[in-house]
Amino acid sequence: MAYVPQIKVPATYMRGGTSKGVFFSLLDLPKTAQVAGAARDALLLRVIGSPDPYGKQTDGMGGATSSTSKTVILAKSEKADHDVDYLFGQVAIDKAFVDWSGNCGNLTAAVGAFAISNGLVDAGRIPADGIAVIRIWQGNIKKTIIAHVPMTAGEVQETGDFELDGVTFPAAEVQVDFIDPADGDGAMFPTGNVVDELEVPGVGTFKATMINAGIPTIFLNADEIGYTGAELQEAINGDPAALTRFETIRAHGAIRMGLIKDLEEAVARQHTPKVAFVAPPCDYISSSGKEITVADIDLQVRALSMGKLHHAMMGTAAVAIGTAAAIPGTLVNIAAGGEARDAVRFGHPSGTLKVGAQASQVDGEWVVNNASMSRSARVLMEGWVRVPGDVF
């Protein structure tokens, strides 16, 4: 029997924030994968090594976690006053689907660098030295993001002394600004309330802040679901019953937020919404052994991504945290002390993160003009990925 040989697709493997992913220029993809659809999904699944019933992604570029099972497609922007169009695909590990329902805030930090290095940004907009301001159109959520990319001698500067909890080595700082980050076309608070009673049959009824900012997120109080807010990954991910409860909460919250119509739809929409739980600040030891004290943080936040507790914090969820912290009466704001604020530093399993956001009311509706945070990014490998030529 004759077998189709492998093909080579130009690609770059990059870290952005606390995530890693395979980056592509749109026009480097095979023709059938340059448009959304089954061929594109099949190609990306094979690149990453999914679906893998073993959960290891051994036969692909994925790293067997939600943070490392990601793909990015970039192109010169078709939008006025933007430099690059950015599309993010979250690849499931043990299932055959790619979730296009949201953005990855961590990998956003790498988008500007890739765009510059791959000729997707007009040369006149890139200084030889200083900061390149890259205007990104985020295609998943139809929002503008501004990345401030450091440049040295005409090249993207990747090395530096900026330290990011959840990343082992320092690198150059990349400031990322999320403009009007309310996710989707609806209200920031889809129920019209900053706090709701979320009834989850078979699980319980909980106070919840459900917000569309950065990424749709359901915030719960840690103590209402039996946690302190200082948990590390194993406390959640090593408890199958807990993961099932969180997924049930997530599915019912998605219905309340208007993201899905019935529970079955949640299975194919794992990337959004996120579920997170919050608590007032407390002392704890991070996963790296770093001591975090009450004085270091304003509150604790733990968030789940693709069914597991995240090892640090998703960038888009950080935007949701910063936005909710700025709005009086949300569970996030209350956990942080209930004060008016335009920035918050929160504890997560790997350490701390600061995010800023400015919110205001317009005609009785809460809006946020922008949210910002600092991340870092660098190229890990570049060249080609290979996949069997008959997989898409």
C-alpha positions in Angstrom: 0.0 0.0 0.0 1.3 3.4 -1.0 1.3 6.1 1.7 1.3 9.9 1.1 4.6 11.5 2.2 4.8 14.3 4.8 4.7 17.9 3.7 6.6 20.8 5.2 4.8 23.9 6.5 6.8 27.0 7.5 6.2 27.7 11.2 7.6 29.3 14.4 7.4 27.8 17.8 7.0 30.7 20.3 6.5 31.4 24.0 4.2 34.2 24.8 3.6 35.0 28.5 3.0 31.7 30.2 1.9 29.9 27.1 3.5 28.3 24.0 2.2 27.8 20.6 2.9 27.2 16.9 2.7 30.4 14.8 1.9 30.5 11.1 1.7 33.1 8.4 -1.6 32.7 6.7 -0.2 32.5 3.2 2.3 29.8 4.3 -0.5 27.4 5.0 -1.6 24.9 2.3 -4.3 26.5 0.1 -7.2 24.6 1.6 -6.1 25.6 5.1 -6.0 29.3 4.3 -9.7 29.5 4.9 -11.6 28.5 8.0 -13.1 25.0 8.0 -12.5 21.3 8.3 -9.2 21.3 6.4 -7.6 24.0 8.6 -8.8 22.3 11.8 -7.5 18.9 10.6 -4.1 20.4 9.8 -3.7 22.1 13.2 -4.9 19.1 15.1 -2.1 17.0 13.4 0.5 19.7 14.0 -0.2 19.7 17.7 -0.7 16.0 18.0 -4.4 15.7 18.7 -6.7 14.0 19.5 -4.4 11.9 21.7 -6.2 9.3 23.9 -3.0 9.1 26.0 -3.2 12.8 26.7 0.5 13.4 26.0 0.6 14.8 22.4 3.7 12.8 21.9 3.3 12.8 18.1 3.0 16.5 17.7 4.1 19.9 18.9 1.7 20.2 21.8 2.9 20.0 25.4 -0.1 18.1 26.9 -1.5 21.1 28.7 -4.0 23.8 27.7 -1.1 26.4 27.9 0.9 24.5 25.3 -1.8 23.2 23.0 -2.2 26.4 21.0 -2.0 27.7 17.4 -1.8 31.2 15.9 -2.4 32.3 12.3 -1.3 35.8 11.3 -1.6 37.9 8.2 -1.2 41.5 7.1 -4.2 43.3 8.4 -7.2 44.0 6.2 -8.5 46.4 8.8 -7.8 50.1 8.6 -5.3 51.5 11.1 -4.1 48.0 12.0 -0.9 46.2 11.2 -1.7 42.5 11.6 -4.7 40.2 11.8 -4.4 37.6 14.6 -6.4 34.4 14.8 -6.1 32.0 17.8 -7.0 28.3 17.8 -7.1 26.4 21.1 -6.5 22.8 20.3 -8.2 20.1 22.4 -5.8 17.5 23.7 -7.9 14.3 23.7 -10.7 15.4 21.4 -10.8 16.2 17.7 -11.7 19.9 17.7 -10.1 23.3 17.6 -11.9 26.0 19.7 -12.0 29.4 17.9 -14.3 31.0 20.4 -11.8 33.3 22.2 -8.4 34.9 22.4 -5.2 33.9 24.1 -3.9 36.9 26.0 -0.5 35.3 26.7 0.3 34.5 23.1 -0.8 38.0 22.2 2.6 39.1 23.6 4.3 37.2 20.8 2.1 38.4 18.0 3.9 41.7 17.4 7.4 40.1 17.4 6.3 37.4 14.9 4.6 40.0 12.7 7.7 42.2 12.6 10.2 39.4 12.0 8.0 37.9 9.2 7.4 41.1 7.2 3.8 41.5 8.1 4.3 45.1 9.4 5.2 48.0 7.1 8.9 48.8 7.6 8.1 52.5 8.1 6.3 51.7 11.3 9.2 49.9 12.9 12.0 51.9 14.6 15.6 50.6 14.5 15.8 51.2 18.3 13.1 51.9 20.8 9.5 50.6 20.9 7.5 49.4 17.9 3.8 50.0 18.5 2.0 47.2 16.7 -1.7 47.5 16.1 -3.3 44.0 16.2 -6.8 43.1 15.1 -7.9 40.0 17.2 -10.1 38.1 14.8 -11.7 35.7 17.3 -13.3 38.5 19.4 -13.1 41.4 16.9 -11.1 43.7 19.2 -8.0 45.9 18.9 -4.9 45.1 20.9 -1.7 47.2 21.0 1.6 45.5 21.6 4.7 47.5 22.5 7.6 45.5 21.2 11.2 46.5 22.1 13.6 46.9 19.2 17.4 47.0 19.1 19.5 47.5 16.0 16.6 46.8 13.7 15.7 43.5 15.4 13.1 42.5 17.9 14.7 42.4 21.3 13.8 39.2 23.1 16.3 39.1 25.9 16.0 41.3 29.0 15.6 41.4 32.8 11.8 41.4 33.0 10.6 38.5 35.3 7.2 37.0 34.9 5.9 34.5 37.5 5.2 31.2 35.7 8.1 31.7 33.3 11.5 30.4 34.4 13.9 32.8 32.7 13.8 36.6 32.4 13.2 38.3 29.0 12.4 41.6 27.4 9.2 43.2 28.7 6.3 43.6 26.2 3.4 45.8 27.3 0.0 44.7 25.9 -3.0 47.0 25.9 -6.4 45.6 25.3 -8.7 48.3 23.8 -12.4 48.2 24.7 -11.9 44.6 25.9 -15.5 43.7 26.6 -15.7 40.4 24.7 -18.3 40.0 22.0 -21.3 42.1 20.9 -23.3 42.0 24.1 -23.1 43.8 27.4 -20.1 43.5 29.7 -22.4 41.9 32.3 -24.8 39.7 30.1 -27.3 39.2 32.9 -27.4 42.9 33.7 -26.0 42.3 37.2 -22.5 42.5 38.7 -23.4 39.6 41.0 -26.0 36.8 40.3 -27.2 33.7 42.1 -26.0 30.9 39.8 -28.1 27.7 40.3 -26.3 24.6 39.2 -28.5 21.5 39.5 -26.9 18.7 41.5 -24.1 21.0 42.7 -25.5 24.0 44.5 -26.3 27.7 44.1 -23.5 30.2 44.3 -22.9 33.9 44.0 -21.3 34.6 40.7 -19.9 37.5 38.7 -20.3 36.7 35.0 -18.4 39.2 32.8 -17.4 39.6 29.2 -14.0 41.3 29.3 -10.9 39.9 27.8 -12.7 36.5 27.7 -16.1 35.5 29.1 -15.4 34.5 32.7 -17.5 33.2 35.6 -16.1 34.3 39.0 -17.0 32.5 42.2 -16.1 32.9 45.8 -13.6 30.3 46.9 -15.1 29.7 50.3 -18.5 29.0 48.8 -17.1 26.0 46.8 -14.9 24.7 49.6 -11.5 26.3 48.8 -9.2 28.9 50.3 -8.2 30.5 47.1 -4.5 29.6 47.7 -4.7 26.2 46.0 -2.0 25.0 43.6 -2.7 22.8 40.6 -2.6 19.4 42.2 -5.3 20.3 44.7 -7.8 20.7 41.8 -6.4 18.7 38.9 -5.8 15.7 41.1 -9.5 15.6 42.1 -11.6 14.3 39.3 -14.8 15.0 41.2 -13.8 18.7 41.6 -13.1 19.0 37.8 -16.5 17.5 37.1 -18.1 20.0 39.4 -16.3 22.9 37.8 -17.3 21.8 34.3 -20.9 21.5 35.4 -20.7 25.0 36.8 -19.1 26.3 33.7 -21.7 24.8 31.4 -24.6 26.3 33.4 -22.8 29.6 33.6 -22.4 29.6 29.8 -26.1 29.2 29.4 -26.8 32.1 31.8 -24.3 34.2 29.9 -26.1 33.5 26.6 -23.0 31.8 25.1 -24.8 28.5 24.5 -28.4 27.3 24.5 -28.1 23.9 26.0 -25.6 21.9 28.1 -24.5 19.7 25.1 -23.0 22.7 23.4 -20.5 23.2 26.2 -18.6 20.1 25.2 -17.5 21.7 21.9 -16.9 25.1 23.5 -14.3 24.4 26.1 -12.2 27.5 25.7 -15.0 29.8 26.8 -16.2 30.8 29.3 -13.5 30.4 31.9 -14.3 29.6 35.5 -12.3 31.3 38.3 -12.6 31.6 42.1 -11.4 34.5 44.2 -10.6 35.1 47.9 -9.0 37.9 50.0 -5.2 37.9 50.1 -3.4 35.4 52.3 0.2 34.1 52.6 1.1 31.0 50.5 4.0 29.3 48.8 3.8 29.3 45.0 4.5 26.3 42.8 8.1 27.4 42.4 8.6 27.7 46.2 8.4 31.5 46.2 6.8 33.0 49.3 3.9 35.2 48.6 2.6 37.4 51.5 -0.5 39.3 52.1 1.4 42.5 51.5 2.3 41.3 47.9 -1.2 41.0 46.6 -4.7 42.5 46.7 -6.5 39.2 46.3 -6.2 35.5 45.3 -7.5 34.2 42.0 -7.4 30.7 40.6 -8.7 29.9 37.1 -9.4 26.8 35.1 -8.7 26.5 31.4 -9.8 23.6 29.1 -11.0 21.7 32.2 -7.9 22.0 34.4 -6.5 24.6 36.9 -4.1 26.8 35.1 -0.5 26.8 36.3 -0.4 30.6 36.4 -3.1 32.9 34.8 -4.4 33.2 31.3 -3.8 36.6 29.9 -7.4 37.1 28.8 -8.6 36.0 32.2 -6.2 38.6 33.7 -8.0 41.2 31.7 -11.3 40.0 33.1 -9.8 40.1 36.6 -8.5 43.7 36.2 -11.8 44.9 34.7 -14.0 43.2 37.4 -11.7 44.6 40.1 -12.3 48.1 38.8 -16.1 47.8 39.1 -17.6 48.2 42.6 -19.7 45.2 43.8 -18.2 42.4 41.7 -16.9 39.4 43.6 -13.4 40.3 42.4 -13.7 43.9 43.7 -15.0 42.7 47.0 -12.3 40.1 47.4 -9.7 42.9 46.7 -11.2 45.0 49.5 -14.1 46.8 47.8 -12.1 49.9 47.0 -12.2 52.0 43.8 -9.0 51.0 41.8 -7.5 51.2 38.4 -5.0 48.3 38.9 -4.9 45.1 40.9 -2.1 42.7 41.8 -3.4 39.1 42.4 -1.9 35.9 43.5 -2.0 32.8 41.3 -0.4 29.4 41.6 3.0 30.5 40.1 3.2 33.9 41.9 1.7 37.3 41.2 0.5 39.4 38.3 -0.5 43.1 38.1 -3.1 44.2 35.6 -4.6 47.6 35.1 -8.1 48.6 33.8 -10.2 51.7 33.8 -13.9 51.3 34.0 -16.8 53.8 33.9 -20.6 53.8 33.5 -22.1 55.1 30.3 -25.9 55.4 30.1 -26.1 53.0 33.1 -23.9 50.3 31.5 -20.4 49.5 32.6 -17.7 50.0 30.0 -13.9 49.6 30.1 -11.8 51.7 27.7 -8.6 49.5 28.0 -6.8 47.1 30.2 -3.0 46.5 30.2 -0.4 44.2 31.5 3.2 43.3 30.9 4.3 39.9 29.5 7.3 38.7 27.6 7.9 36.5 24.5 10.6 34.8 22.5 11.1 32.5 19.6 11.9 28.9 20.7 12.4 27.4 17.3 11.7 28.3 13.7 11.6 26.4 10.4 9.0 23.9 9.3 6.5 21.6 10.9 5.9 18.3 9.1 2.6 16.5 8.8 1.4 13.6 6.6 0.1 15.2 3.4 -3.3 13.5 3.5 -4.5 14.7 6.9 -6.4 17.8 5.7 
